[in-house]
Amino acid sequence: MNDAVTPGQEVDVKDDLYRCITTPDWWDSNENRPSSASFKQPDFSTDVARIAGSPDYTLSRFPKGCGLVSFNYGDAKAIGYTARLEIDPQHAENHAHANVYNPLDSDNKRKKLAKKLIDAILKKGGIVRVPTFG
């Protein structure tokens, strides 16, 4: 018997994804943008904006003061990420949840890919809410 989890359906390349900025080290306050730490994990959680319906829906599961950025999945896929609709075990009721996978095998390579994604976010004005960590 195979215990591996079957990957979820891939997100449509036309969809935008919301990424919540939950910790100060995920935000570069000097440059008013997300830091590479917010995207360099081997996988990270997002919400599909079309399914979430609003930034407030996504932010409602996080502490007050968290930030939110948005990026197009097609742009992310073009540089190497893969996003799949998959259940978040901590919020199983959230049908907008998608895991984004960074396939690179080293922290340094993942950081470089994260910087490319941040450039795409900034180019398209993807800062939805600036965090106000207190």
DRENTI-622848 format. One record per residue (C-alpha): residue number from 0; x, z, y. Coordinates in nm, 3 decimals, always signed. Example, Ala and Ser with C-alpha at 12.3 -4.5 7.8 and 13.67 -1.06 7.14 Angstrom:
<fimars>
+-----+---------+---------+---------+
| pos |      xx |      zz |      yy |
+-----+---------+---------+---------+
|   0 |  +1.230 |  +0.780 |  -0.450 |
|   1 |  +1.367 |  +0.714 |  -0.106 |
+-----+---------+---------+---------+
</fimars>
This chain:
<fimars>
+-----+---------+---------+---------+
| pos |      xx |      zz |      yy |
+-----+---------+---------+---------+
|   0 |  +0.000 |  +0.000 |  +0.000 |
|   1 |  +0.128 |  -0.093 |  +0.345 |
|   2 |  +0.097 |  +0.192 |  +0.597 |
|   3 |  +0.200 |  -0.026 |  +0.893 |
|   4 |  -0.052 |  -0.052 |  +1.173 |
|   5 |  -0.192 |  -0.401 |  +1.224 |
|   6 |  -0.112 |  -0.524 |  +1.576 |
|   7 |  -0.408 |  -0.562 |  +1.807 |
|   8 |  -0.534 |  -0.884 |  +1.959 |
|   9 |  -0.301 |  -1.029 |  +2.221 |
|  10 |  -0.422 |  -0.996 |  +2.580 |
|  11 |  -0.526 |  -1.320 |  +2.754 |
|  12 |  -0.245 |  -1.456 |  +2.974 |
|  13 |  -0.494 |  -1.484 |  +3.263 |
|  14 |  -0.560 |  -1.109 |  +3.259 |
|  15 |  -0.405 |  -0.859 |  +3.496 |
|  16 |  -0.283 |  -0.524 |  +3.365 |
|  17 |  -0.284 |  -0.186 |  +3.538 |
|  18 |  +0.013 |  +0.047 |  +3.487 |
|  19 |  -0.027 |  +0.404 |  +3.605 |
|  20 |  +0.278 |  +0.557 |  +3.774 |
|  21 |  +0.265 |  +0.913 |  +3.643 |
|  22 |  +0.603 |  +1.067 |  +3.724 |
|  23 |  +0.828 |  +1.064 |  +4.031 |
|  24 |  +1.112 |  +0.896 |  +3.840 |
|  25 |  +0.884 |  +0.595 |  +3.789 |
|  26 |  +0.866 |  +0.537 |  +4.167 |
|  27 |  +1.144 |  +0.440 |  +4.407 |
|  28 |  +1.024 |  +0.608 |  +4.726 |
|  29 |  +1.312 |  +0.461 |  +4.930 |
|  30 |  +1.196 |  +0.108 |  +4.850 |
|  31 |  +0.824 |  +0.191 |  +4.807 |
|  32 |  +0.803 |  +0.025 |  +4.466 |
|  33 |  +0.799 |  +0.113 |  +4.096 |
|  34 |  +1.136 |  +0.194 |  +3.941 |
|  35 |  +1.262 |  +0.026 |  +3.627 |
|  36 |  +1.198 |  +0.354 |  +3.441 |
|  37 |  +0.824 |  +0.278 |  +3.453 |
|  38 |  +0.865 |  -0.036 |  +3.239 |
|  39 |  +1.182 |  +0.003 |  +3.030 |
|  40 |  +1.038 |  +0.184 |  +2.730 |
|  41 |  +1.012 |  -0.015 |  +2.404 |
|  42 |  +0.635 |  -0.002 |  +2.459 |
|  43 |  +0.412 |  +0.133 |  +2.735 |
|  44 |  +0.042 |  +0.178 |  +2.806 |
|  45 |  -0.167 |  -0.029 |  +3.044 |
|  46 |  -0.532 |  -0.109 |  +3.103 |
|  47 |  -0.669 |  -0.464 |  +3.115 |
|  48 |  -0.808 |  -0.477 |  +3.470 |
|  49 |  -1.104 |  -0.700 |  +3.375 |
|  50 |  -1.218 |  -0.451 |  +3.111 |
|  51 |  -1.139 |  -0.140 |  +3.317 |
|  52 |  -1.349 |  -0.275 |  +3.601 |
|  53 |  -1.167 |  -0.084 |  +3.875 |
|  54 |  -0.843 |  +0.094 |  +3.955 |
|  55 |  -1.038 |  +0.420 |  +3.976 |
|  56 |  -1.142 |  +0.386 |  +3.610 |
|  57 |  -0.777 |  +0.372 |  +3.506 |
|  58 |  -0.665 |  +0.646 |  +3.743 |
|  59 |  -0.947 |  +0.880 |  +3.633 |
|  60 |  -0.752 |  +0.977 |  +3.320 |
|  61 |  -0.443 |  +1.087 |  +3.512 |
|  62 |  -0.358 |  +1.369 |  +3.753 |
|  63 |  -0.439 |  +1.325 |  +4.119 |
|  64 |  -0.151 |  +1.168 |  +4.309 |
|  65 |  -0.050 |  +0.916 |  +4.043 |
|  66 |  +0.011 |  +0.561 |  +4.158 |
|  67 |  -0.106 |  +0.230 |  +4.015 |
|  68 |  +0.047 |  -0.115 |  +3.997 |
|  69 |  -0.099 |  -0.441 |  +3.870 |
|  70 |  +0.070 |  -0.740 |  +3.712 |
|  71 |  -0.041 |  -1.061 |  +3.548 |
|  72 |  +0.012 |  -1.067 |  +3.173 |
|  73 |  +0.107 |  -1.437 |  +3.181 |
|  74 |  +0.393 |  -1.351 |  +3.419 |
|  75 |  +0.501 |  -1.065 |  +3.193 |
|  76 |  +0.480 |  -1.280 |  +2.881 |
|  77 |  +0.689 |  -1.553 |  +3.046 |
|  78 |  +0.981 |  -1.310 |  +3.082 |
|  79 |  +0.951 |  -1.163 |  +2.733 |
|  80 |  +0.680 |  -0.893 |  +2.714 |
|  81 |  +0.388 |  -0.897 |  +2.469 |
|  82 |  +0.062 |  -0.713 |  +2.540 |
|  83 |  -0.196 |  -0.624 |  +2.276 |
|  84 |  -0.538 |  -0.459 |  +2.297 |
|  85 |  -0.487 |  -0.142 |  +2.096 |
|  86 |  -0.654 |  +0.198 |  +2.083 |
|  87 |  -0.489 |  +0.482 |  +2.274 |
|  88 |  -0.515 |  +0.779 |  +2.034 |
|  89 |  -0.534 |  +1.019 |  +2.330 |
|  90 |  -0.821 |  +0.826 |  +2.492 |
|  91 |  -0.998 |  +0.640 |  +2.212 |
|  92 |  -1.300 |  +0.579 |  +2.438 |
|  93 |  -1.087 |  +0.359 |  +2.668 |
|  94 |  -1.154 |  +0.005 |  +2.546 |
|  95 |  -0.942 |  -0.139 |  +2.829 |
|  96 |  -0.619 |  +0.001 |  +2.680 |
|  97 |  -0.336 |  -0.236 |  +2.591 |
|  98 |  +0.015 |  -0.160 |  +2.474 |
|  99 |  +0.288 |  -0.371 |  +2.627 |
| 100 |  +0.593 |  -0.431 |  +2.410 |
| 101 |  +0.946 |  -0.485 |  +2.535 |
| 102 |  +1.125 |  -0.650 |  +2.242 |
| 103 |  +1.480 |  -0.595 |  +2.357 |
| 104 |  +1.698 |  -0.366 |  +2.150 |
| 105 |  +1.900 |  -0.179 |  +2.410 |
| 106 |  +1.813 |  +0.041 |  +2.706 |
| 107 |  +2.028 |  -0.173 |  +2.937 |
| 108 |  +1.855 |  -0.499 |  +2.833 |
| 109 |  +1.511 |  -0.339 |  +2.865 |
| 110 |  +1.602 |  -0.217 |  +3.215 |
| 111 |  +1.697 |  -0.572 |  +3.320 |
| 112 |  +1.366 |  -0.703 |  +3.189 |
| 113 |  +1.184 |  -0.421 |  +3.372 |
| 114 |  +1.349 |  -0.527 |  +3.698 |
| 115 |  +1.220 |  -0.883 |  +3.647 |
| 116 |  +0.869 |  -0.748 |  +3.598 |
| 117 |  +0.897 |  -0.539 |  +3.915 |
| 118 |  +1.003 |  -0.851 |  +4.107 |
| 119 |  +0.689 |  -1.027 |  +3.978 |
| 120 |  +0.473 |  -0.730 |  +4.080 |
| 121 |  +0.616 |  -0.725 |  +4.431 |
| 122 |  +0.591 |  -1.103 |  +4.469 |
| 123 |  +0.216 |  -1.089 |  +4.400 |
| 124 |  +0.142 |  -0.773 |  +4.600 |
| 125 |  +0.071 |  -0.569 |  +4.288 |
| 126 |  +0.101 |  -0.221 |  +4.433 |
| 127 |  -0.257 |  -0.098 |  +4.406 |
| 128 |  -0.202 |  +0.268 |  +4.494 |
| 129 |  +0.119 |  +0.433 |  +4.613 |
| 130 |  +0.176 |  +0.764 |  +4.434 |
| 131 |  +0.165 |  +1.087 |  +4.634 |
| 132 |  +0.354 |  +1.328 |  +4.414 |
| 133 |  +0.352 |  +1.674 |  +4.565 |
+-----+---------+---------+---------+
</fimars>
